[in-house]
Amino acid sequence: MEDILIPLASFGMVVGIVAVVQAGRTVRYYLDWRMRMMDRQSGARDRSVVQAVEELRAEIASLRRHESEAVLSFDSTLQTLDARLQHLERRTIAEGRQDRPLLSGTAAPAVVDAARATAIRE
């Protein structure tokens, strides 16, 4: 029986080596196939991600332009209001305070006191 095992052992070793090599090739082929599939999927994802990033960059640039326009508009409005206020102050100082009624629509304190004094006399 030992005479049969020696040739079978060498044959078994050859079959085992061939099986290990084939299993290695199969695993390598499967892993390469998985890598190709992932590259295809990530390539499509990369394009869509790049496109989405570009759209976001364009939107951010648009918002920045809008913000700067709003800031400039607000600044010019403040400057206009400041100029109007300075003009009114200069006009009020030049004409005198007693000649013009208050802007709030209420009577001046001197007018209220005069009305009370007239009401008390009557």
C-alpha positions as CSV (number, residue, x, y, z in Angstrom):
1,M,0.0,0.0,0.0
2,E,2.9,2.2,0.6
3,D,3.9,1.7,-3.0
4,I,0.7,3.2,-4.2
5,L,0.7,6.2,-1.8
6,I,4.0,7.6,-3.0
7,P,2.9,8.2,-6.6
8,L,-0.5,9.3,-5.4
9,A,1.1,11.8,-3.0
10,S,3.1,13.4,-5.8
11,F,-0.1,13.5,-8.0
12,G,-2.1,14.9,-5.1
13,M,0.5,17.6,-4.6
14,V,0.3,18.6,-8.3
15,V,-3.5,18.7,-8.1
16,G,-3.3,20.8,-4.9
17,I,-0.8,23.3,-6.4
18,V,-2.9,23.6,-9.6
19,A,-6.1,24.1,-7.4
20,V,-4.4,26.8,-5.3
21,V,-3.1,28.6,-8.4
22,Q,-6.6,28.5,-10.0
23,A,-8.3,29.6,-6.9
24,G,-5.8,32.6,-6.7
25,R,-6.5,33.5,-10.3
26,T,-10.3,33.3,-9.7
27,V,-10.0,35.5,-6.7
28,R,-7.8,38.0,-8.6
29,Y,-10.2,38.0,-11.5
30,Y,-13.2,38.6,-9.2
31,L,-11.3,41.4,-7.4
32,D,-10.3,43.0,-10.7
33,W,-13.9,42.8,-11.9
34,R,-15.2,44.4,-8.7
35,M,-12.6,47.2,-9.1
36,R,-13.8,47.8,-12.7
37,M,-17.4,47.9,-11.6
38,M,-16.6,50.4,-8.8
39,D,-14.6,52.6,-11.2
40,R,-17.6,52.7,-13.5
41,Q,-20.0,53.5,-10.7
42,S,-17.7,56.0,-9.1
43,G,-17.0,57.6,-12.6
44,A,-20.7,58.2,-13.0
45,R,-20.9,59.5,-9.4
46,D,-17.9,61.6,-9.9
47,R,-19.4,63.4,-12.9
48,S,-22.6,64.0,-11.1
49,V,-20.8,65.2,-8.0
50,V,-18.6,67.5,-10.0
51,Q,-21.6,68.9,-11.8
52,A,-23.4,69.4,-8.4
53,V,-20.3,71.2,-7.0
54,E,-20.1,73.4,-10.1
55,E,-23.8,74.3,-9.7
56,L,-23.3,75.1,-6.0
57,R,-20.3,77.3,-6.8
58,A,-22.3,79.2,-9.4
59,E,-25.1,79.7,-6.9
60,I,-22.7,80.9,-4.2
61,A,-21.2,83.4,-6.7
62,S,-24.7,84.7,-7.5
63,L,-25.5,85.1,-3.8
64,R,-22.3,87.0,-3.2
65,R,-23.1,89.4,-6.1
66,H,-26.6,89.8,-4.7
67,E,-25.2,90.5,-1.2
68,S,-22.7,93.1,-2.5
69,E,-25.4,94.8,-4.5
70,A,-27.7,94.9,-1.5
71,V,-25.0,96.3,0.8
72,L,-24.1,99.0,-1.8
73,S,-27.8,99.8,-2.2
74,F,-28.3,100.0,1.6
75,D,-25.1,102.2,1.9
76,S,-26.4,104.6,-0.8
77,T,-29.8,104.8,0.9
78,L,-28.1,105.6,4.2
79,Q,-26.0,108.3,2.6
80,T,-29.2,109.8,0.9
81,L,-31.0,109.8,4.3
82,D,-28.0,111.3,6.0
83,A,-27.9,114.1,3.4
84,R,-31.6,114.8,3.8
85,L,-31.3,114.9,7.5
86,Q,-28.4,117.3,7.3
87,H,-30.3,119.5,4.9
88,L,-33.3,119.6,7.3
89,E,-31.1,120.4,10.3
90,R,-29.4,123.2,8.4
91,R,-32.8,124.5,7.2
92,T,-34.3,124.3,10.7
93,I,-31.3,126.1,12.3
94,A,-31.4,128.8,9.6
95,E,-35.2,129.5,9.9
96,G,-35.3,129.3,13.6
97,R,-37.0,126.6,15.7
98,Q,-40.1,128.6,16.7
99,D,-41.3,129.3,13.2
100,R,-41.9,125.7,12.2
101,P,-44.2,123.1,13.8
102,L,-42.7,119.8,15.1
103,L,-42.5,117.0,12.6
104,S,-44.2,114.6,15.1
105,G,-47.5,116.4,14.7
106,T,-47.7,117.3,18.4
107,A,-47.8,120.9,19.5
108,A,-44.7,122.6,20.8
109,P,-44.5,122.9,24.6
110,A,-44.8,126.7,24.4
111,V,-48.0,126.4,22.4
112,V,-49.4,123.9,24.9
113,D,-48.6,126.2,27.9
114,A,-50.2,129.2,26.1
115,A,-53.3,127.1,25.4
116,R,-53.5,126.1,29.1
117,A,-53.1,129.7,30.2
118,T,-55.9,130.9,27.9
119,A,-58.2,128.1,29.1
120,I,-57.5,129.1,32.7
121,R,-58.4,132.7,32.1
122,E,-61.7,131.9,30.5
